[in-house]
Amino acid sequence: MRNFLLILLVSIVLYSCGNNVGQEEKRELSAAELKVKANELAKKFIIADGHVDLPYRMQVKGFMLQKQIENVSVETSGNFDYPKAVAGGLNAPFMSIYIPASYQEKGGAKEFADSLISMTAQVATTYPSKFALAHSPKDIRQNFEDRKISLPMGMENGAPIENDLENVQYFYDRGIRYVTLTHSKDNQICDSSYDTVNTWNGLSAFGEQVVAEMNRVGIMVDISHVSDSAFYDVMKVTKAPVIASHSSSRKFTPGFQRNMNDEMIKVLAENDGVIHINFGSSFLSKESRDKFNEMKAALVNFKTENDLTEEDQKFIDFRKDYIEKNKPFEDVKTAADHIDHVVKLVGINHVGFGSDFDGVGDSLPEGLKDVSEYPNLIFELLQRGYSDQDIEKICYKNTFRVWNKVIEVSEELKSS
């Protein structure tokens, strides 16, 4: 009897200890611990961003005239540079080869695209220990191991393809791995979400050929900026998954066609594509869009009434004071809301980051002001219960899956 009681006591103690271990393993991390984990994950996982407007930013700063590039290997005033990228864990920002719609009207779109591609390549050759070009997910993985920031390229606006289908192959050979079919106006390929002309009521006949040729060559089709009808036309034509490189959910911005509605996101997911969430405040909420529109009107009126330029200190002070009083910015939490919505709608496999850093001016939300702050968004996701595996998919695996599938489809089409 004594032995039985001793065995029973030991069993109870062991069960209690084991149960406590289980409870310890399940203990929820504190906010401080989650912040540490967010920073660790940002360094552990590759972070790919669907859209960063560094090339055009450098062009604006005088590259075309001075034939030199901005030194982004050191701290700058922009959203992207090497120190900020290292701090935020950014490894593969798609460099946006942005072609303003004006080049569709005055000509020179192809030449302008070439200049931005050359400038991006020059960043890699000028700072070879810090940057490297990347033409595939495999390249990015190798650069990640070599501790270099990859510079894959996507062309924002298909205008440089002009009316020559052979230019699709030309730009592939130059390193372009996605093409945003249009930008702010209808072009030769399709209609724009920002235009009201509806030139083609979707894709043009030539645009259908362009999509097919992009599939064959191995360039991802990007449906950010296109009209709703153009989106649905693309989905009928494409043989490979497509991306939205920098769009958000229209649920939060009713009437803003530049974002994707729920039905479009569902169709994108059925195609196995990915929507990369734009971080711009005006993409994240109607309230912020309204506030920025009001601010724009107030600034124009103040500048006109006082005969000022945007460089005058009086104007700068007025603008700063206006922002302080009216707070038009969204918060990092709202960007997480968009990711949440996509995940609840179609699952974890169809969402990524598409910040539009250096492309949305100073409209970026609190907590996502530059590329050093990706950990803030990862922290938000961790707080909402996202697993490490979920976050890894959002950071890069979803994008890589689409990209690799596009490569696979290209090889199949070429061999058929």
N, C-alpha and C positions, 0 to 999 in steps of 0.2 A: 504493500500500500504506500509505504514511504517512497519507494522508487517511482511508483506511478505518479505521485504528487510532484516529485522532483522533475520528472519528464514533462508533466503538464505545465509547470511553472516556466521551465526553459522554453517550451514551445510558445507560451504566451509572450515571453520576452522577445524571442526571435521574430514572431509575427509582428509585434509592435514596432521593433526596429526596422523590419522590412517595410512596414506600412509607412513609417516616417520617412524612409528613404524615397519611397514613391511620391509622397507628398512634397518632399524637397525638390524632386525632379520636376514636379508639375507647378511649382511655385511661379507665379507671374512675376516677370521682371519689373522693376520700378522704372519710372520715366527716365531717370538718370542712366540706368543700366541699358535701357533701350536706345538711348542716344549714343552710348558707346558702341553698342552692337550695330547701329545704323552706319556709323563711320567705318566699322570693321568690314561690314558687307560691301560698302562702297569701294573699298580697296580690294576685297577678295574677288568680287565679280567684275567682269567686263561691263562697263556702262557704254552703251551705244545710244546716241541721240540722233533722231531722224532728220534734224534740220538746225544748223547753226550758220548764221549769215556773216561769217568772218571775211570771205573773199570780197564781197561788195563793200563791207566796212573798210577794208584796206584800199579798195579802189577810190572810195570817197575821200580817203585821207591823202590821195595824191599819187597813187602808184602809176596811173596812166600817164601822168605828166613827168614824174620824177624818175620813173623806171626803177623804183626800189620798193621794198616791202616794209610794212610796219614791223617793228621788232616785238613779236608776240612770244618770244622766249623769256621775256621778263614781264613784270607787272605792268598792266596798262589800265586805261580808264574804261575799256570795253568790257563786255560780258564774258569774253573768252580770251584767255592767254594761258601760257604753260603753267605758271605757278597756281592760278585758280583751278585749272583742270586737275593738277596733281592733288590739290587740297580736296576737291570734290569727288575724285575717283573717276573722272571722265576719261575714257580710253579711245572712243571711236565716234567723234562728232562728224556727221555727214556735212561736208563743206558745201554750202549752197552756191551753185554757180547761177546767180540770180540775173535774169535778163529783163529789165523793165519793158513794159508793153510799148513804150515809145519806139523801141527798135523794130517793132513790127511795121511801124508807119514810115519811119525815115530810112530803114535799111541798116545793115551792119550788125545784125543779131549774131551771126555766126562768128564774125571777127571779135565781137565783144566777149562772147562765150570763151573763145580761144584765149583771150587775154587773161580772163579770170582763172581758167584752168592752168595756164602757165604760171600765174602768180601763186596759186596754191602749191604747185609742184616746187616752186622756188622756196617756199617756206620749209619744205622737207629737205631740200638740198642745202639751204643756208644753215639750218640747225639740225644736222643729221643725227645727233645724239639724243634729240628730244622728240622729233617728229618723223613720220614716214608715211608715204602714200600706201593705200590699201585698196586692192581690187577684188577682194573676196573675204568671206569670214575666216578662211584659213590664214590670209595675210594678217588680219587683225589679231588672231590668236598668237601668231609668231611675234608681232610687234609688242603685244602684251607681255609675253615672256621676256622680250628684250627691253622692257620698261620704256617703250616709246609710245607716244600718242599717235594713233592712226588717223589719217586724213582721207577717208573715202569721199567720193564726190557724187553729188546729185545735181542735176541741172533743173533749176526752177523756171519753167516756161519752155515749151517745145518750139518756140519761134525760131531758134537757130537751126532747126532741122530744115527750115525754109520749105521749099516744095520739092525737095530731093530726098527720096527714100534712102539713098545711099549714105546720107548723113547720119542715119541711125548707127550704122556700123562705124562711121567716122568717129562719132563721139564715144562709142564704146571703146574704140582703140585709143582714144585720148584719156580714158579712165573713168568716164561717166557710168555710174551703176544704177541710177534711177533718173527718170525724167518726169517732172511735174508737167502735165500736158499743156497747161496754159497758166496765165497769172491773172492780172486784173481786168483784161479785156479778152473778148473772143479772138482766137487766132485761127490759123489755117487748119488746126487739128480739131478743136472743139470749142464749146461755149464756156465762159467763165461764170463763176458764182457771183462775181462782183458786177458783171455787165447785165444790161437789160435788153440787149438787141436780139438775143437768141438767134444768132446767125444761122446755126445748123440745127437748132432744136436737139442738141446733143453732140455726138461725134459727126464730123464730116466724113465723106467717103474716103478722103485721103487719111483722115484720122484713124479709120478702121485699119487701113494698111499700116499705119505707123504702129499701132498697138500690136498687130500681128508680127511686124518686123522686130519690135522690141522683145517679144516673146522668143523669136527665133535667135536673135543676137545674144540675149541674156541680160537685158536691162529691165529693172523693175519698173512697172507702171505705177506712177504716183497720182492719185485722184484728189489730193488736196487742191483747192482753188477751182475745180471744175463745177459746172452746174449739176443739179440733180439729174437731169435727163442725160447729160454726158456720162455721169457715173453709171447709170443703168445700161447705157450703150456699151461702155467699157466692159461691164460684167458679162454681157452677152458675147463679146468678141474674144476676150482674153482666154488663153489656154493655161495661164499660170496665175498664182495668187498675186494680188496687188496690195499696195500700201497706201495709207494716207500719212504722209511724212510729217505733217504738222497741222493737225485739225483736232477739234475737241467736240464735245457732245452738244447738239442743238437743244437738248432738253433744258439746259441751263441758260440758253440764249435764244428764246423763241423768235423766229423770223430771221435769224442770222444764217443765211444759206451757206456761208463759208464753212460752218460747222456741219457735222453729219447728224441726221436724225436717226431715231432708233431703228427704223426699217432698213436704212442704208447700212447701219452697223451690223445688223443681222445678215444682210446679203454679203457684206464683206467677210464676215466670219464663215459663212457657208462656202465661200471661195478660199478659206483658210488664210485670209489676209490679216493685216494688223493696222489698227489706228494708233498713231503716235500723238499723244496729247500735247497740244500747244499750251505753253505756260502764260501767254499774254493775258493780262487781267481782263481785257475786253473780249477775249475768247472764253473766259471762265464764267461770267455771269452777266445777265441783262442789266443788273444794277450798276455794275462797273462800266459797261458800255454806255449807259445813259450819262453817268458822271463824267466820263471822258468826252463825250459829245458836248456836254454843258461847259466843260473846261475849255475845249477848243474854241467855242463861240466867245467865251469870256476873254480869252487871251487875244483873239483876233480883234475884238472890240477895243480892248485896252491899248493894244499896239497901234491901232488906227487913230483912236482919239488923242493919243499922246505923240503921234508921229515918231514911233520907235521902231527899231529893228530887234530881232531876237537876240542880238549880241549886246544890246544896251543893258547896263546894269539895272536900270529902273525896271525894265521888262523882266529880267532874270529874277529880281527880288519879288516882283508881283507874282510871278509864276510859282516861285517857291512858297510864298505865303498862301497862295490859293490852294496848293496841294496840301499844305499843313492843315488848313481849315476844312477842306472838303473830303480829303482822304479817298481818292478814287480807286485806290489799289485793292485788289483781292488779296487773299492769303493762301499760303501753301496748302492749307486744309482744303481749299476749294479745288485745287489741282488733284488732290487725292480723291475728292468727291467724284470727279470725272472718271478716274480710274475705277473707282468703286462701281460706278454706274455701268461701265462697259463690262466689267467682270460679272456683275449680277445679270446683265442682259445676255451675254454670249460666252462667258467663261474666261478663265485666266490666260488663255493662249492667244488672245487677239488684241492686246494692248501693249504700248511701249511709250517711251519718252520722245517727244518731238518739240523741244522747248521753243524754237524760234529765237534763241538768244542772238543778240545783235541785229535782230530783224524787227522787233516790236518796240523799239525805242525804250523809253523809261516807263513803260506800262507794266513791267513785270511785278508779280505779287510779292508781298512781304514774305520773306523766307525763301524766295527763289529769284534773287536779284542777279545772280551770275552763276557760272558753272561750278563754283566752289560749294554750292548749296544743295546739290543732289541729296546728301545725307539727310537734310531736313525732310525731304519728301519720303525717303525710305523710312525715316523715323515715324512719320504719319501712318505709313502702311503697316509698320510693325505694331503700332498702337491699335490698329483696327483688326489685328489678328492674322495678317498675311504671314505665311511661312517663308523660310529662307528660300525654298524651292520656287514659291510664287514670285518672290522678288527677283530671283535670278532670271526667270522667264521675262519679266517686265523690263529688266535692265538690258538684256541682249538676246536671250534665247529665242524669243518670239520673232524678233527681227531676223536673226540668223536662219531660222527655219524657213521663212519666206524666201530669203535671199538664196539659200541653197536649193530650194525647190525651183526657183527661177532658172538657176544654173542647170539643174537636172532637166527641166523642160526644154531648155535651149539645146542641150546635147541630143535629146530625143528628136527634136524637130530637124536638127541638122543631119541626123543619121537616117531620117525617114525618106 
